[in-house]
Amino acid sequence: MAGAGDADAMQAPLVLVAAMDRNRAIGRDNQLPWRLPDDLQRFKALTVDQTILMGRRTAQSLGRALPHRRNLVLTRSGQVPYAGMEAVASLDEARRRAGAAALYVVGGGEIYALALPHAGLLHLTLVDCAIERADAYFPAFDQGEWRPCWRAQHAADGRHAHAFEFVDYRRRPG
Ligand SMILES: NC(=O)c1ccc[n+]([C@@H]2O[C@H](COP(=O)([O-])OP(=O)(O)OC[C@H]3O[C@@H](n4cnc5c(N)ncnc54)[C@H](OP(=O)(O)O)[C@@H]3O)[C@@H](O)[C@H]2O)c1
């Protein structure tokens, strides 16, 4: 996999936020395959007041623009599914629109795959389950290129059918 190169080092940080199961599954039938309120809460805390980038299919699945965030949607059509979203035609265009601010890449599978080689920071939620009939995945990534810098466990409980762990990874230099 390509590392974050000089061009990436000179741009605002690219940050990925994703929740995946033990097999890196992230979605099924264009929906999240679980309901984990405390993970959504963390997603909100990470992304509010930020610029987020999502693929058109993920944008469609949300049902509306996410409030209090600038919603960029990667699409070849030039069209966005909901008011309050902005179409972009490439990852570079999204980074230019974000300007000096970090760009938060929030899925889905196609967009994570495009962005991962350029990312410097990953906020992952590792969900302790194996989803059947998943059809969207986080890309395979080389753990050796990344250093875990923070983690926190969350047990299954009445509101969460699965246990999960938050793990932040920073790209190792070089
Ligand atoms: N677990 C999580 O953290 C998480 C987070 C987000 C989403 N998800 C899930 O992920 C699934 C959706 O992921 P997905 O991989 O199917 O779709 P996606 O990545 O959300 O969107 C794919 C779309 O992005 C556009 N696109 C892709 N590459 C492009 C490029 N190089 N240039 C311009 N546009 C490009 C195309 O839109 P056009 O067809 O309009 O051209 C393409 O159809 C859903 O199940 C969703 O719930 C999970």
The ligand as a Gaussian input file, in Angstrom:
#p B3LYP/6-31G(d) Opt

LIG

0 1
 N      -19.533000       1.107000       9.524000
 C      -19.185000       2.337000       9.147000
 O      -18.393000       3.027000       9.796000
 C      -19.779000       2.903000       7.881000
 C      -19.567000       4.250000       7.543000
 C      -20.123000       4.734000       6.338000
 C      -20.876000       3.891000       5.524000
 N      -21.052000       2.604000       5.910000
 C      -21.798000       1.666000       5.051000
 O      -21.074000       1.508000       3.836000
 C      -22.008000       1.138000       2.810000
 C      -21.807000       2.047000       1.604000
 O      -20.485000       1.875000       1.098000
 P      -20.229000       1.629000      -0.477000
 O      -18.801000       1.222000      -0.645000
 O      -21.304000       0.755000      -1.004000
 O      -20.511000       3.078000      -1.132000
 P      -19.867000       4.523000      -0.804000
 O      -18.389000       4.399000      -0.667000
 O      -20.639000       5.173000       0.301000
 O      -20.272000       5.325000      -2.132000
 C      -19.892000       4.839000      -3.400000
 C      -20.152000       5.947000      -4.417000
 O      -19.170000       6.971000      -4.281000
 C      -18.899000       7.529000      -5.554000
 N      -17.493000       7.309000      -5.905000
 C      -16.696000       6.233000      -5.589000
 N      -15.461000       6.401000      -6.094000
 C      -15.466000       7.590000      -6.720000
 C      -14.471000       8.322000      -7.448000
 N      -13.219000       7.854000      -7.577000
 N      -14.807000       9.515000      -7.977000
 C      -16.067000      10.007000      -7.834000
 N      -17.050000       9.367000      -7.163000
 C      -16.750000       8.176000      -6.619000
 C      -19.834000       6.851000      -6.549000
 O      -21.020000       7.656000      -6.539000
 P      -21.929000       7.843000      -7.886000
 O      -22.488000       6.464000      -8.169000
 O      -22.958000       8.848000      -7.479000
 O      -21.005000       8.344000      -8.951000
 C      -20.085000       5.515000      -5.866000
 O      -21.293000       4.892000      -6.294000
 C      -23.394000       1.260000       3.441000
 O      -23.818000      -0.033000       3.874000
 C      -23.160000       2.151000       4.624000
 O      -24.115000       1.970000       5.654000
 C      -20.529000       2.088000       7.055000

